[in-house]
Each structure stands twice: as structure tokens, then as C-alpha cells.
């Protein structure tokens, strides 16, 4: 791999186990390895698997801004806006409809939260480009290991970070984790060839995408193996169906399961957790960081016995 953060071709870091160098997302610099960052999910859809889609009821731009503002107040450092569900069996959304859903929300969020990084969660380059113009700061590509070069090239052209997520059409593997890591490695190398800066790449193992429940649990158990890629790790387990399969619970009752995966994910190397329930996950992340990283400041809240 190569480092294009300064525009020159230099070797990638020789010690991938060390914390990656900081990444600037919008006006915020994220120092990896210092603590865990929380990304709040804003689904501007009628059919989100988790039941939180803002268009499912009487969702409006104002509602999205209120929820996004509440997430930031609760500790979210990044907001991830998506206008098309990625759940199994979802209905495809055409380009114009997806833009109609996400662009007013991104514009409104940028107006009231000028310094909060916003990510656009999409598979469509035209949506991503319009979102970046509207104020988004990062592209979240759920088909980061796919064959299309358009989203990495777009991220490179705009000089913004790119989240590369692992995904497959079918959960078929000969050696699961080595193949997952190899897929992400190839995606990183392609993004670098297309001009994305080394420091602008974030990897996501794609919990729940192209994997069986057993695969998803293995991702959590062995998450630290992704450190070989040398990039920050984003983990998105919130309310996913594997949690429901383990506990036999609907999406609305998977908070405790999500919190367990947040804590264990941080213990195994997650740098960002992408969640619906921000306040609860921020508290778990801060406690986990205190244990795992030793990073904490004593709270002055009454009895400390």
C-alpha cells in the first residue's frame, strides 16, 4: 500500500498494529487510539429494519434535525445520514427519490450543527456527490469491496474520507476471516490507486452484510485481526438481526445486546461504533475506554464509593 496523504508515494506504515495517524473529517480531527468515537444513525427512510426510519411515520426535515441535535447533545461525534434501507429484501430507491430524502436533511443539519461531521450512507455516486455539495464530509460505501470505482474516485476528487465496508451477495466463504481481510485489503489498494489518501480510509467489517449469524459473531470475536490493515475500524452492530437471532427479540428490544457488542467491540479494537441509541452507547464506550485504554476523567457526581 502507499501513502498519498501528502500527495507523494511513500510506503504505508510498517507497524499496522500501532494506532493509525489522525483523520480529519470536516473541521474535526479524529485521533485514533485515544478513545472510541460514536456515530449516530439517521435513517431518512420508510423501511429501516430497526424501525427508526423517519419516513415511517410523520418524519420531516425538522424531525431529523431535532433527532440529530439530540444525538450530538448525547455525545455523538459523527452523524450518518442514509436515504435507502440496506436491510435484506429492501425496496430499491431511485436516484431522485434518494436525493429528495437526504439533501434537505443534510443541508438543515449543516446549518444548525456547522462543526459536526456528517457522513452520507449511499451506494449511488450521484447521491454522494450531491450530499457532499450540500454539506456532508464523508462517504460511507456499504459496497466498498464491490467492483464499482465511482465512489472511491468521488471521495478522492472531493478530498474526503471514505468508509470501506465489507459486503458480499451471498455468505459463501472457504476461509471466512482471511477472505474478509483480503477483500478489504484489495478495496484499500484500489481506493489508493484512485487517489484516496491513506489517512482518509476507514474500514468496516460489514456486520450483518453477506454473512451468517455465525460469521457475524466471529467478526466480533476476532475484530482485532483487522488491525493488520492499518486503518481505523468502524463497527456497526446496532439492533442487527444477528442480535435478535441470539436473543429471540425484535429490533426494538435489542438495546442490551447492542451495548454488549459495543463493549466487546471496543475491547477488540473498534475505533468508531455506529449506533441508533447514542446516549446509552456513549456511556458504554466511555466505560470501555476507561478499562481498555485507560482514558478517562473522574466524574464529580456524588458518592464515589
One Martini backbone bead per residue (centre of mass of N, CA, C, O) as a GRO file, in nm:
protein
  305
    1UNK     BB    1   0.102   0.031   0.010
    2UNK     BB    2   0.011   0.381   0.006
    3UNK     BB    3   0.090   0.735   0.064
    4UNK     BB    4  -0.133   1.031  -0.005
    5UNK     BB    5  -0.142   1.269   0.208
    6UNK     BB    6   0.100   1.446   0.039
    7UNK     BB    7   0.109   1.335  -0.278
    8UNK     BB    8   0.305   1.102  -0.219
    9UNK     BB    9   0.505   0.815  -0.260
   10UNK     BB   10   0.476   0.610   0.025
   11UNK     BB   11   0.497   0.406   0.261
   12UNK     BB   12   0.333   0.230   0.456
   13UNK     BB   13   0.295   0.141   0.750
   14UNK     BB   14   0.501  -0.096   0.938
   15UNK     BB   15   0.285  -0.069   1.200
   16UNK     BB   16  -0.036  -0.175   1.211
   17UNK     BB   17  -0.082  -0.194   1.532
   18UNK     BB   18  -0.077   0.085   1.533
   19UNK     BB   19  -0.204   0.376   1.545
   20UNK     BB   20  -0.341   0.568   1.344
   21UNK     BB   21  -0.351   0.838   1.199
   22UNK     BB   22  -0.512   1.106   1.173
   23UNK     BB   23  -0.848   1.224   1.089
   24UNK     BB   24  -1.015   1.445   0.874
   25UNK     BB   25  -1.357   1.553   0.946
   26UNK     BB   26  -1.391   1.820   0.832
   27UNK     BB   27  -1.323   2.011   1.131
   28UNK     BB   28  -1.233   1.725   1.245
   29UNK     BB   29  -1.001   1.555   1.453
   30UNK     BB   30  -0.913   1.208   1.462
   31UNK     BB   31  -0.776   1.024   1.733
   32UNK     BB   32  -0.650   0.730   1.716
   33UNK     BB   33  -0.660   0.542   2.031
   34UNK     BB   34  -0.776   0.740   2.250
   35UNK     BB   35  -1.080   0.677   2.154
   36UNK     BB   36  -1.417   0.637   2.117
   37UNK     BB   37  -1.645   0.678   1.852
   38UNK     BB   38  -1.973   0.819   1.778
   39UNK     BB   39  -2.231   0.713   1.552
   40UNK     BB   40  -2.519   0.847   1.425
   41UNK     BB   41  -2.835   0.733   1.311
   42UNK     BB   42  -3.001   0.858   1.000
   43UNK     BB   43  -3.307   0.745   0.879
   44UNK     BB   44  -3.453   0.844   0.558
   45UNK     BB   45  -3.700   0.617   0.592
   46UNK     BB   46  -3.973   0.367   0.569
   47UNK     BB   47  -3.770   0.071   0.596
   48UNK     BB   48  -3.625   0.023   0.844
   49UNK     BB   49  -3.528  -0.246   1.030
   50UNK     BB   50  -3.542  -0.081   1.323
   51UNK     BB   51  -3.784   0.148   1.307
   52UNK     BB   52  -3.633   0.454   1.255
   53UNK     BB   53  -3.764   0.565   1.017
   54UNK     BB   54  -3.874   0.886   0.938
   55UNK     BB   55  -4.095   0.791   0.705
   56UNK     BB   56  -4.289   0.598   0.869
   57UNK     BB   57  -4.429   0.851   0.956
   58UNK     BB   58  -4.391   1.209   1.027
   59UNK     BB   59  -4.139   1.279   0.885
   60UNK     BB   60  -3.897   1.543   0.895
   61UNK     BB   61  -3.659   1.768   0.887
   62UNK     BB   62  -3.708   1.862   1.176
   63UNK     BB   63  -3.684   1.582   1.301
   64UNK     BB   64  -3.397   1.521   1.213
   65UNK     BB   65  -3.267   1.763   1.358
   66UNK     BB   66  -3.356   1.692   1.639
   67UNK     BB   67  -3.220   1.414   1.654
   68UNK     BB   68  -2.934   1.504   1.582
   69UNK     BB   69  -2.904   1.702   1.819
   70UNK     BB   70  -2.947   1.490   2.041
   71UNK     BB   71  -2.708   1.313   1.968
   72UNK     BB   72  -2.490   1.526   2.017
   73UNK     BB   73  -2.569   1.586   2.313
   74UNK     BB   74  -2.510   1.265   2.382
   75UNK     BB   75  -2.210   1.224   2.198
   76UNK     BB   76  -2.205   1.253   1.904
   77UNK     BB   77  -1.949   1.295   1.638
   78UNK     BB   78  -2.135   1.153   1.417
   79UNK     BB   79  -2.340   1.167   1.120
   80UNK     BB   80  -2.557   0.923   0.953
   81UNK     BB   81  -2.696   0.954   0.629
   82UNK     BB   82  -2.993   0.782   0.500
   83UNK     BB   83  -3.222   0.689   0.200
   84UNK     BB   84  -3.157   0.364   0.207
   85UNK     BB   85  -3.220   0.060   0.262
   86UNK     BB   86  -3.011  -0.246   0.361
   87UNK     BB   87  -3.201  -0.452   0.399
   88UNK     BB   88  -3.335  -0.737   0.351
   89UNK     BB   89  -3.565  -0.679   0.091
   90UNK     BB   90  -3.545  -0.410  -0.009
   91UNK     BB   91  -3.648  -0.121  -0.162
   92UNK     BB   92  -3.569   0.041  -0.417
   93UNK     BB   93  -3.414   0.361  -0.485
   94UNK     BB   94  -3.422   0.626  -0.655
   95UNK     BB   95  -3.234   0.893  -0.715
   96UNK     BB   96  -3.438   1.125  -0.663
   97UNK     BB   97  -3.552   1.019  -0.395
   98UNK     BB   98  -3.290   1.011  -0.233
   99UNK     BB   99  -3.227   1.310  -0.261
  100UNK     BB  100  -3.494   1.414  -0.136
  101UNK     BB  101  -3.430   1.295   0.147
  102UNK     BB  102  -3.121   1.397   0.221
  103UNK     BB  103  -3.054   1.695   0.145
  104UNK     BB  104  -3.230   1.862   0.347
  105UNK     BB  105  -3.100   1.735   0.598
  106UNK     BB  106  -2.807   1.817   0.553
  107UNK     BB  107  -2.854   2.120   0.530
  108UNK     BB  108  -2.985   2.154   0.811
  109UNK     BB  109  -2.759   2.036   0.983
  110UNK     BB  110  -2.535   2.231   0.890
  111UNK     BB  111  -2.674   2.490   1.001
  112UNK     BB  112  -2.691   2.382   1.320
  113UNK     BB  113  -2.409   2.186   1.273
  114UNK     BB  114  -2.120   2.304   1.156
  115UNK     BB  115  -1.900   2.093   1.326
  116UNK     BB  116  -2.043   1.828   1.237
  117UNK     BB  117  -1.994   1.537   1.112
  118UNK     BB  118  -2.101   1.411   0.787
  119UNK     BB  119  -2.251   1.120   0.657
  120UNK     BB  120  -2.296   0.934   0.353
  121UNK     BB  121  -2.534   0.671   0.293
  122UNK     BB  122  -2.436   0.512  -0.011
  123UNK     BB  123  -2.437   0.375  -0.365
  124UNK     BB  124  -2.461   0.665  -0.505
  125UNK     BB  125  -2.275   0.898  -0.658
  126UNK     BB  126  -2.487   1.127  -0.699
  127UNK     BB  127  -2.566   1.142  -0.403
  128UNK     BB  128  -2.288   1.192  -0.281
  129UNK     BB  129  -2.224   1.454  -0.432
  130UNK     BB  130  -2.470   1.617  -0.336
  131UNK     BB  131  -2.405   1.584  -0.032
  132UNK     BB  132  -2.131   1.730  -0.035
  133UNK     BB  133  -2.249   1.999  -0.133
  134UNK     BB  134  -2.459   2.016   0.118
  135UNK     BB  135  -2.227   1.911   0.371
  136UNK     BB  136  -2.080   1.667   0.357
  137UNK     BB  137  -1.765   1.475   0.475
  138UNK     BB  138  -1.853   1.168   0.403
  139UNK     BB  139  -1.821   0.830   0.278
  140UNK     BB  140  -2.055   0.547   0.290
  141UNK     BB  141  -1.961   0.225   0.166
  142UNK     BB  142  -2.140  -0.078   0.149
  143UNK     BB  143  -1.960  -0.146  -0.136
  144UNK     BB  144  -1.635  -0.132  -0.098
  145UNK     BB  145  -1.582  -0.438  -0.244
  146UNK     BB  146  -1.663  -0.373  -0.509
  147UNK     BB  147  -1.642  -0.289  -0.868
  148UNK     BB  148  -1.690   0.011  -0.818
  149UNK     BB  149  -1.514   0.330  -0.864
  150UNK     BB  150  -1.689   0.587  -0.803
  151UNK     BB  151  -1.668   0.648  -0.495
  152UNK     BB  152  -1.362   0.664  -0.460
  153UNK     BB  153  -1.325   0.885  -0.673
  154UNK     BB  154  -1.502   1.095  -0.536
  155UNK     BB  155  -1.345   1.116  -0.272
  156UNK     BB  156  -1.085   1.206  -0.408
  157UNK     BB  157  -1.191   1.463  -0.553
  158UNK     BB  158  -1.295   1.586  -0.258
  159UNK     BB  159  -1.113   1.503  -0.010
  160UNK     BB  160  -1.256   1.257   0.144
  161UNK     BB  161  -1.360   1.031   0.340
  162UNK     BB  162  -1.367   0.658   0.346
  163UNK     BB  163  -1.594   0.399   0.385
  164UNK     BB  164  -1.506   0.051   0.391
  165UNK     BB  165  -1.726  -0.206   0.323
  166UNK     BB  166  -1.819  -0.523   0.381
  167UNK     BB  167  -1.942  -0.742   0.111
  168UNK     BB  168  -2.198  -0.984  -0.002
  169UNK     BB  169  -2.432  -1.156  -0.171
  170UNK     BB  170  -2.303  -1.417  -0.033
  171UNK     BB  171  -2.226  -1.645   0.245
  172UNK     BB  172  -1.940  -1.738   0.085
  173UNK     BB  173  -1.676  -1.943   0.226
  174UNK     BB  174  -1.370  -2.092   0.301
  175UNK     BB  175  -1.213  -1.843   0.459
  176UNK     BB  176  -1.341  -1.601   0.614
  177UNK     BB  177  -1.137  -1.390   0.739
  178UNK     BB  178  -0.924  -1.388   0.515
  179UNK     BB  179  -1.128  -1.288   0.300
  180UNK     BB  180  -1.217  -1.028   0.432
  181UNK     BB  181  -0.935  -0.899   0.444
  182UNK     BB  182  -0.871  -0.923   0.141
  183UNK     BB  183  -1.102  -0.750   0.040
  184UNK     BB  184  -1.015  -0.491   0.192
  185UNK     BB  185  -0.733  -0.469   0.076
  186UNK     BB  186  -0.820  -0.429  -0.218
  187UNK     BB  187  -0.993  -0.176  -0.163
  188UNK     BB  188  -0.764   0.000  -0.061
  189UNK     BB  189  -0.582  -0.015  -0.311
  190UNK     BB  190  -0.787   0.107  -0.503
  191UNK     BB  191  -0.830   0.377  -0.359
  192UNK     BB  192  -0.536   0.466  -0.389
  193UNK     BB  193  -0.526   0.460  -0.700
  194UNK     BB  194  -0.772   0.682  -0.711
  195UNK     BB  195  -0.669   0.899  -0.459
  196UNK     BB  196  -0.697   0.813  -0.182
  197UNK     BB  197  -0.609   0.873   0.122
  198UNK     BB  198  -0.480   0.696   0.370
  199UNK     BB  199  -0.605   0.879   0.612
  200UNK     BB  200  -0.915   0.845   0.465
  201UNK     BB  201  -0.938   0.546   0.571
  202UNK     BB  202  -1.212   0.323   0.653
  203UNK     BB  203  -1.312   0.025   0.820
  204UNK     BB  204  -1.574  -0.232   0.760
  205UNK     BB  205  -1.688  -0.561   0.822
  206UNK     BB  206  -2.004  -0.598   0.788
  207UNK     BB  207  -2.223  -0.642   0.990
  208UNK     BB  208  -2.483  -0.825   0.822
  209UNK     BB  209  -2.310  -0.856   0.543
  210UNK     BB  210  -2.271  -1.142   0.388
  211UNK     BB  211  -2.364  -1.305   0.661
  212UNK     BB  212  -2.378  -1.501   0.912
  213UNK     BB  213  -2.422  -1.520   1.240
  214UNK     BB  214  -2.151  -1.666   1.282
  215UNK     BB  215  -1.981  -1.458   1.136
  216UNK     BB  216  -2.051  -1.213   1.313
  217UNK     BB  217  -1.935  -1.332   1.577
  218UNK     BB  218  -1.648  -1.362   1.464
  219UNK     BB  219  -1.591  -1.069   1.419
  220UNK     BB  220  -1.599  -0.995   1.721
  221UNK     BB  221  -1.381  -1.196   1.826
  222UNK     BB  222  -1.166  -1.095   1.565
  223UNK     BB  223  -1.130  -0.783   1.513
  224UNK     BB  224  -0.816  -0.732   1.556
  225UNK     BB  225  -0.726  -0.846   1.273
  226UNK     BB  226  -0.781  -0.567   1.116
  227UNK     BB  227  -0.510  -0.422   1.195
  228UNK     BB  228  -0.341  -0.513   0.944
  229UNK     BB  229  -0.458  -0.267   0.764
  230UNK     BB  230  -0.404   0.022   0.922
  231UNK     BB  231  -0.705   0.101   1.001
  232UNK     BB  232  -0.976   0.218   1.102
  233UNK     BB  233  -1.259   0.092   1.297
  234UNK     BB  234  -1.587   0.013   1.206
  235UNK     BB  235  -1.889  -0.057   1.403
  236UNK     BB  236  -2.214  -0.222   1.299
  237UNK     BB  237  -2.467  -0.363   1.531
  238UNK     BB  238  -2.724  -0.212   1.560
  239UNK     BB  239  -3.007  -0.411   1.586
  240UNK     BB  240  -2.934  -0.662   1.459
  241UNK     BB  241  -3.036  -0.979   1.367
  242UNK     BB  242  -2.833  -1.147   1.528
  243UNK     BB  243  -2.932  -1.048   1.802
  244UNK     BB  244  -3.220  -1.166   1.763
  245UNK     BB  245  -3.133  -1.462   1.728
  246UNK     BB  246  -3.002  -1.503   2.005
  247UNK     BB  247  -3.268  -1.363   2.178
  248UNK     BB  248  -3.546  -1.343   2.051
  249UNK     BB  249  -3.569  -1.031   1.925
  250UNK     BB  250  -3.665  -0.740   1.844
  251UNK     BB  251  -3.533  -0.444   1.751
  252UNK     BB  252  -3.658  -0.276   2.001
  253UNK     BB  253  -3.498  -0.516   2.205
  254UNK     BB  254  -3.155  -0.460   2.141
  255UNK     BB  255  -2.985  -0.287   2.338
  256UNK     BB  256  -2.817  -0.479   2.519
  257UNK     BB  257  -2.682  -0.621   2.283
  258UNK     BB  258  -2.546  -0.374   2.167
  259UNK     BB  259  -2.377  -0.303   2.421
  260UNK     BB  260  -2.211  -0.559   2.417
  261UNK     BB  261  -2.081  -0.507   2.136
  262UNK     BB  262  -1.948  -0.245   2.208
  263UNK     BB  263  -1.762  -0.340   2.433
  264UNK     BB  264  -1.624  -0.573   2.272
  265UNK     BB  265  -1.532  -0.407   2.031
  266UNK     BB  266  -1.341  -0.223   2.190
  267UNK     BB  267  -1.165  -0.453   2.309
  268UNK     BB  268  -1.104  -0.533   1.978
  269UNK     BB  269  -1.062  -0.222   1.821
  270UNK     BB  270  -1.269  -0.013   1.802
  271UNK     BB  271  -1.318   0.336   1.691
  272UNK     BB  272  -1.616   0.302   1.578
  273UNK     BB  273  -1.966   0.346   1.656
  274UNK     BB  274  -2.274   0.247   1.506
  275UNK     BB  275  -2.581   0.409   1.622
  276UNK     BB  276  -2.898   0.471   1.770
  277UNK     BB  277  -2.822   0.467   2.087
  278UNK     BB  278  -2.632   0.703   2.209
  279UNK     BB  279  -2.623   0.743   2.513
  280UNK     BB  280  -2.567   0.446   2.595
  281UNK     BB  281  -2.311   0.405   2.411
  282UNK     BB  282  -2.138   0.626   2.533
  283UNK     BB  283  -2.119   0.506   2.815
  284UNK     BB  284  -1.989   0.241   2.729
  285UNK     BB  285  -1.744   0.364   2.586
  286UNK     BB  286  -1.623   0.512   2.830
  287UNK     BB  287  -1.589   0.260   3.008
  288UNK     BB  288  -1.420   0.096   2.807
  289UNK     BB  289  -1.188   0.298   2.781
  290UNK     BB  290  -1.100   0.291   3.077
  291UNK     BB  291  -1.019  -0.011   3.059
  292UNK     BB  292  -0.856  -0.036   2.782
  293UNK     BB  293  -0.706   0.273   2.768
  294UNK     BB  294  -0.714   0.468   3.027
  295UNK     BB  295  -0.948   0.683   2.940
  296UNK     BB  296  -1.014   0.934   3.189
  297UNK     BB  297  -1.248   1.132   3.390
  298UNK     BB  298  -1.346   1.226   3.682
  299UNK     BB  299  -1.653   1.224   3.816
  300UNK     BB  300  -1.874   1.471   3.982
  301UNK     BB  301  -2.130   1.251   4.123
  302UNK     BB  302  -2.104   1.207   4.420
  303UNK     BB  303  -2.084   0.899   4.506
  304UNK     BB  304  -1.755   0.705   4.497
  305UNK     BB  305  -1.776   0.408   4.630
   0.00000   0.00000   0.00000
